[in-house]
């Protein structure tokens, strides 16, 4: 009887603890932690404690009160390749670190921000439950004021699991098109862990700036920035200060229902574009009799639109030359690493590329800030990859809810970046788990079009200044294509079909392009095309898996689309070789479609693209 009572009390404690976990709110992630006279930050990157929980006993045994017999692990960084024996392990793991919180923070709001925890995360501070978040690759924030201790160490504990499930985004264990291990329904490795930094940061208690939304525009030589400021608290007024090119523009703002708006006009504006990515500094000050809070960000003034043949940057056609890529590197997996990120931009610019799609998830924030500075265009994509619509209504609705929230998170985080020119709501969705177009009247085809249209409507309601699209799979429903503002296609004729026959693949590609444009009268970007090539494998004639075949495949696709004035871009798949699950088409667990090796050595195709994309006589290189 006594043992029974003890077990009951333990169960009640666990359930109570679980019930107190707060769900993360997408609206809280708009502003990256910043240090100034009114705010403080503490980056918790370093060596954390780490422990596997394969028996799911951690919560019952209160591991949030301290990890025993733990290993050491680096944060940020995926755990899969750091430690022996857990590469393919995707179940529960626990992270822990300790830190003092400066006494100067006592009179401030204190928050924790987790940059990326894949896939489901729970957070405790000093053994007290804080909150949970679902979905990787995007940050989440919680207040921890009620949990911190002063004059002693604070213990931060994060539980993560990345189980492959059909009711998640992206999906796993779906018996779908990809027969690989681990069983993900997508063709890249399901790295897990704390892939980006964890921050503690503060804001003033009296009132603070919660979010800033900046909408750029221009007419003639006069630019404008519509600035929306949201506060928490009851500050009555503030100031918006825009500076750049040695000039400063100021407007006072007054808050109503915690919101204020300003419209700043900028004569003789310097537009943000590929050749001159000029950035203006936007500073928002919150005040009553004295300054309460301030926040600064950089943004560019530019417009993005679409006509029937091109994506337009500042009203002029821009041809999107570039890549799909992955956050992927040996040992660190999908972990943030600024040297690799800088090197990738250098290599992409070296080839003559001007754009990239964040396939298949939003990248680290520093990636976007760098793109803003160097003038590089981004199609920003949520992790909605490999979606399908032929299973239960409950699973479909669950995935739709998750995807909708991911869109809100991505928009909230990335909305002020001039480099972001389009939103992508999905990559290669299909009516059926095993791909296939089906008939127009098939329920999965009808439901899929409805759900994708709904996602595009969600992001367009949030942001009417950028085009929105989904990326279509080869052999998918033709009727879905028209829901995008411009049409994005992944096509591999001559590789996955018509194997070894590039000429026939290009003929089929030509027919589809012409048919699609005739029907929809919208510009088209080929968001993926390419062929695997083993570095150093050669043949006197192009043969599959040789560098010569990859180069010829890319060349013939580019030759074809150069003759089509409605093709607005070509993104080679992939920038660099990357890790995948194990499967019979993925030798060694890698996709070798990169024009660079995984350690960033150029293959023949990279040299070819450099020559091609830097040729100023080619009309597509405007």
SULQUI-V659976 format. One record per backbone hydrogen bond with DSSP energy under -0.5 kcal/mol. NH is the residue of the N-H (numbers start at 1). CO is the residue of the C=O. Records with the same first field share a line. If there is no record, write none. Layout:
# SULQUI-V659976
NH->CO / CO
This chain:
# SULQUI-V659976
5->1
6->2
7->3
8->4
9->5
10->6
11->7
12->8
13->9
14->10
15->11
16->12
17->13
18->14
19->15
20->16
21->18
22->130
24->132
28->25
29->26
30->27
32->30
36->34 / 39
42->200
44->42 / 198
46->75
48->46 / 73
49->96
50->71
51->94
53->92
56->53
61->57
62->59
63->58
65->62
66->63
71->50
73->48
75->46
76->194
77->194
78->332
79->192
80->192
82->79
83->79
86->83
89->86
93->160
94->51
95->158
96->49
97->156
99->154
102->100
105->102
106->103
108->105
109->203
111->201
112->142
113->199
114->140
115->113 / 197
118->193
119->117
120->161
121->133
122->159
123->131
124->157
125->128
126->155
127->64
128->125
130->123
131->123
132->22
133->121
135->119
140->114
142->112
144->110
145->110
147->144
148->144
154->99
156->97 / 154
157->124 / 155
158->95
159->122
160->93
161->120
162->90
165->163
168->165
171->385
172->165
173->183
177->433
179->177
180->178
181->582
184->182
185->171
188->186
189->579
191->189
193->118
195->116 / 193
196->116
199->113
200->42
201->111
202->40
203->109
205->107
208->232
210->208 / 230
211->230
213->228
215->213 / 226
216->214
217->224
219->222
222->219
223->221 / 266
224->217
225->264
226->215
227->225 / 262
228->213 / 226
229->260
230->211
231->258
232->208
234->206
237->287
238->253
239->285
240->251
241->239 / 283
242->249
243->281
244->247
247->244
249->242
251->240
253->238
255->236
256->259
259->256
260->229
262->227
264->225
265->263
266->223
269->221 / 266
271->269
272->301
273->271 / 276
278->271 / 276
280->299
281->243
282->280 / 297
283->241 / 281
284->295
285->239
286->293
287->237
288->290
292->286
293->286
295->284
297->282
299->280
302->300
304->465
305->312
307->310
311->318
312->305
313->316
314->303 / 312
316->313
318->311
320->318 / 568
321->319
322->320 / 570
323->355
324->572
325->357
328->326
329->333
332->330
333->329
335->332
336->195
341->337
342->338
343->339
344->340
345->341
346->342
347->343
348->344
349->345
350->346
351->347
352->348 / 349
353->348
354->321
355->321
356->377
357->323
358->379
359->357
361->358
367->364
368->364 / 365
369->365
370->366
371->367
372->368
373->369
374->370
375->371
376->371
377->354
378->419
379->356
380->378 / 422
382->424
385->383
386->427
389->430 / 431
396->392
397->393
398->394
399->395
400->396
401->397
402->398
403->399
404->400
405->401
406->402
407->403
408->404
409->405
410->406
411->407
412->408
413->409
414->410
415->411
417->414
418->416
420->417
421->378 / 419
422->378
423->467
424->380
425->423 / 469
427->384
428->471
429->471
430->387
431->436
435->432
442->439
446->442
447->443
448->444
449->445
450->446
451->447
452->448
453->449
454->450
455->451
456->452
457->453
458->454
459->455
460->456
461->457
462->458
463->459
467->421
469->423
471->426
472->470 / 488
473->429
476->473
480->477
481->478
483->480
484->481
485->468
487->523
488->470
489->525
490->472
491->489 / 528
494->497
495->492
496->492
497->492
500->494
501->498
502->500
505->501
506->502
507->503
508->504
509->505
510->506
511->507
512->508
513->509
514->510
515->511
516->512
517->513
518->514
519->515
520->516
521->517
523->307
524->566
525->487
526->569
527->489 / 525
528->489
533->592
534->545
535->533
537->534
538->536
545->532
546->543
547->537
549->543
550->546
551->547
552->548
553->549
554->550
555->551
556->552
557->553
558->554
559->555
560->556
561->557
562->558
563->559 / 560
564->561
565->563
567->564
568->524 / 566
569->524
570->320
571->526
572->322 / 570
573->529
574->324 / 572
575->324
577->596
578->591
580->589
582->181
583->586
586->583
589->586
590->587
591->578
592->590
595->574
596->575
597->601
600->597
603->595
606->595 / 603
607->603
608->604
609->605
610->606
611->607
612->608
613->609
614->610
615->612
616->614
618->615
619->617
621->618
622->619
